[in-house]
Amino acid sequence: MVRSAHSLDYPAPPDWWPPFDIYDRYEQKFLSTPRRNALAQKLHLVTVPRLAEGRQTVQAEEHCRARG
């Protein structure tokens, strides 16, 4: 089982288990955002909001946190 800690605080999460990364063991890679969202929709799960895409710097993450 893959588990990850999210760096942003969610005072009111949109769901009990909001998926933000789903690992496909068969393909040995994470699902793309569109595939993850399609699977989440099929399972009636609410996804977390996308704040950025691609590689990020610490400064970019701090900027996202400051925006709230």
Summary of the structure (lengths in Angstrom):
residues: 68
radius of gyration: 13.1
end to end distance: 29.7
largest distance: 37.8
contacts: 108
relative contact order: 0.19
helix: 29%
strand: 6%
